[in-house]
Amino acid sequence: MKKLMTKELEEVLPKLYATENIKLEEKILQVRYRSTNSNWEWYLIEYDKDKKLAFGYVISEEDRELGYFSLEEFQEVNEERREIVRDTEFKAIKFKELKC
């Protein structure tokens, strides 16, 4: 199974709050995670590597919103069900380019 986060990614991702002065449509969706058992998707915009906490855009079966998500919690879910994966084919895009 692919890692949810790599050291290389950790070094280049914007830190939490680093993009708060950038308009939403111009923010960069850096990494995409998806559930293999549902239609949930998470697009990481900022990341705190010490807390393993991400801020990004979340698409659920019923809603779409900006919010925080924990890669530690993703890992816990994966230990039980192997459900959340990092899309290694995803290339960073501006929010306004997201088609969903």
Short mmCIF file of the C-alpha atoms (twelve columns), coordinates in Angstrom:
data_MODEL
# 
_entry.id   MODEL 
# 
loop_
_atom_site.group_PDB 
_atom_site.id 
_atom_site.type_symbol 
_atom_site.label_atom_id 
_atom_site.label_alt_id 
_atom_site.label_comp_id 
_atom_site.label_asym_id 
_atom_site.label_seq_id 
_atom_site.Cartn_x 
_atom_site.Cartn_y 
_atom_site.Cartn_z 
_atom_site.pdbx_PDB_model_num 
ATOM 1   C CA . MET A 1   0.000   0.000  0.000   1 
ATOM 2   C CA . LYS A 2   1.241   3.487  -0.855  1 
ATOM 3   C CA . LYS A 3   2.170   5.810  1.994   1 
ATOM 4   C CA . LEU A 4   -0.336  8.503  2.911   1 
ATOM 5   C CA . MET A 5   2.519   10.994 3.269   1 
ATOM 6   C CA . THR A 6   6.155   10.955 2.223   1 
ATOM 7   C CA . LYS A 7   9.104   12.898 3.629   1 
ATOM 8   C CA . GLU A 8   9.489   14.587 0.234   1 
ATOM 9   C CA . LEU A 9   5.899   15.850 0.321   1 
ATOM 10  C CA . GLU A 10  6.216   16.995 3.930   1 
ATOM 11  C CA . GLU A 11  9.146   19.209 2.994   1 
ATOM 12  C CA . VAL A 12  7.366   21.052 0.171   1 
ATOM 13  C CA . LEU A 13  3.771   21.369 1.424   1 
ATOM 14  C CA . PRO A 14  2.658   24.777 2.740   1 
ATOM 15  C CA . LYS A 15  2.418   24.903 6.521   1 
ATOM 16  C CA . LEU A 16  -0.963  25.422 8.185   1 
ATOM 17  C CA . TYR A 17  -2.229  28.999 7.672   1 
ATOM 18  C CA . ALA A 18  0.456   29.744 5.055   1 
ATOM 19  C CA . THR A 19  -2.148  30.291 2.333   1 
ATOM 20  C CA . GLU A 20  -4.869  32.006 4.353   1 
ATOM 21  C CA . ASN A 21  -4.389  35.288 2.456   1 
ATOM 22  C CA . ILE A 22  -4.802  33.606 -0.926  1 
ATOM 23  C CA . LYS A 23  -8.269  33.609 -2.502  1 
ATOM 24  C CA . LEU A 24  -9.925  30.191 -2.417  1 
ATOM 25  C CA . GLU A 25  -10.016 29.795 -6.188  1 
ATOM 26  C CA . GLU A 26  -6.248  30.425 -6.310  1 
ATOM 27  C CA . LYS A 27  -5.296  28.002 -3.516  1 
ATOM 28  C CA . ILE A 28  -3.364  24.950 -4.682  1 
ATOM 29  C CA . LEU A 29  -4.817  21.503 -4.062  1 
ATOM 30  C CA . GLN A 30  -1.539  19.706 -3.390  1 
ATOM 31  C CA . VAL A 31  -2.495  16.086 -2.671  1 
ATOM 32  C CA . ARG A 32  -5.655  14.025 -3.221  1 
ATOM 33  C CA . TYR A 33  -6.846  11.254 -0.919  1 
ATOM 34  C CA . ARG A 34  -9.865  9.097  -1.613  1 
ATOM 35  C CA . SER A 35  -11.848 6.376  0.050   1 
ATOM 36  C CA . THR A 36  -11.971 3.050  -1.733  1 
ATOM 37  C CA . ASN A 37  -15.300 2.243  -0.032  1 
ATOM 38  C CA . SER A 38  -17.232 5.477  -0.598  1 
ATOM 39  C CA . ASN A 39  -17.295 8.677  -2.650  1 
ATOM 40  C CA . TRP A 40  -15.301 10.711 -0.110  1 
ATOM 41  C CA . GLU A 41  -12.309 12.751 -1.327  1 
ATOM 42  C CA . TRP A 42  -9.880  14.992 0.534   1 
ATOM 43  C CA . TYR A 43  -7.689  17.593 -1.175  1 
ATOM 44  C CA . LEU A 44  -4.798  18.775 0.979   1 
ATOM 45  C CA . ILE A 45  -3.922  22.485 0.801   1 
ATOM 46  C CA . GLU A 46  -1.779  22.991 3.950   1 
ATOM 47  C CA . TYR A 47  -0.088  20.568 6.329   1 
ATOM 48  C CA . ASP A 48  1.456   20.408 9.798   1 
ATOM 49  C CA . LYS A 49  3.938   17.543 9.670   1 
ATOM 50  C CA . ASP A 50  4.402   17.414 13.467  1 
ATOM 51  C CA . LYS A 51  0.685   17.036 14.199  1 
ATOM 52  C CA . LYS A 52  -0.024  15.169 10.935  1 
ATOM 53  C CA . LEU A 53  -2.909  17.580 10.491  1 
ATOM 54  C CA . ALA A 54  -4.062  18.825 7.115   1 
ATOM 55  C CA . PHE A 55  -6.318  21.634 5.958   1 
ATOM 56  C CA . GLY A 56  -8.083  21.219 2.679   1 
ATOM 57  C CA . TYR A 57  -11.210 20.662 0.673   1 
ATOM 58  C CA . VAL A 58  -13.401 17.718 1.615   1 
ATOM 59  C CA . ILE A 59  -15.994 16.175 -0.661  1 
ATOM 60  C CA . SER A 60  -18.378 13.772 1.041   1 
ATOM 61  C CA . GLU A 61  -21.437 12.009 -0.263  1 
ATOM 62  C CA . GLU A 62  -23.610 14.855 1.040   1 
ATOM 63  C CA . ASP A 63  -21.432 17.950 1.353   1 
ATOM 64  C CA . ARG A 64  -18.386 19.887 0.143   1 
ATOM 65  C CA . GLU A 65  -16.438 22.059 2.550   1 
ATOM 66  C CA . LEU A 66  -13.091 23.346 3.673   1 
ATOM 67  C CA . GLY A 67  -11.856 21.733 6.856   1 
ATOM 68  C CA . TYR A 68  -9.174  19.924 8.785   1 
ATOM 69  C CA . PHE A 69  -8.409  16.220 8.573   1 
ATOM 70  C CA . SER A 70  -5.906  14.041 10.374  1 
ATOM 71  C CA . LEU A 71  -3.546  11.689 8.582   1 
ATOM 72  C CA . GLU A 72  -3.144  9.838  11.891  1 
ATOM 73  C CA . GLU A 73  -6.878  9.110  11.820  1 
ATOM 74  C CA . PHE A 74  -6.591  8.015  8.188   1 
ATOM 75  C CA . GLN A 75  -3.841  5.604  9.228   1 
ATOM 76  C CA . GLU A 76  -6.003  4.219  12.052  1 
ATOM 77  C CA . VAL A 77  -8.842  3.612  9.602   1 
ATOM 78  C CA . ASN A 78  -6.426  1.882  7.248   1 
ATOM 79  C CA . GLU A 79  -5.149  -0.415 9.984   1 
ATOM 80  C CA . GLU A 80  -8.700  -1.690 10.381  1 
ATOM 81  C CA . ARG A 81  -10.119 -1.482 6.852   1 
ATOM 82  C CA . ARG A 82  -7.477  -0.253 4.368   1 
ATOM 83  C CA . GLU A 83  -9.887  2.296  3.034   1 
ATOM 84  C CA . ILE A 84  -8.092  5.631  2.422   1 
ATOM 85  C CA . VAL A 85  -5.426  5.962  -0.249  1 
ATOM 86  C CA . ARG A 86  -3.275  8.760  -1.657  1 
ATOM 87  C CA . ASP A 87  -3.818  9.293  -5.362  1 
ATOM 88  C CA . THR A 88  -0.238  9.109  -6.628  1 
ATOM 89  C CA . GLU A 89  -1.376  10.115 -10.133 1 
ATOM 90  C CA . PHE A 90  -2.865  13.421 -8.943  1 
ATOM 91  C CA . LYS A 91  -1.009  16.547 -10.022 1 
ATOM 92  C CA . ALA A 92  -1.390  19.736 -7.965  1 
ATOM 93  C CA . ILE A 93  -4.010  22.133 -9.363  1 
ATOM 94  C CA . LYS A 94  -5.611  25.417 -8.411  1 
ATOM 95  C CA . PHE A 95  -8.945  25.100 -6.634  1 
ATOM 96  C CA . LYS A 96  -10.717 26.771 -9.571  1 
ATOM 97  C CA . GLU A 97  -9.484  23.951 -11.847 1 
ATOM 98  C CA . LEU A 98  -11.126 21.191 -9.798  1 
ATOM 99  C CA . LYS A 99  -13.866 19.460 -11.740 1 
ATOM 100 C CA . CYS A 100 -16.303 17.552 -9.610  1 
# 
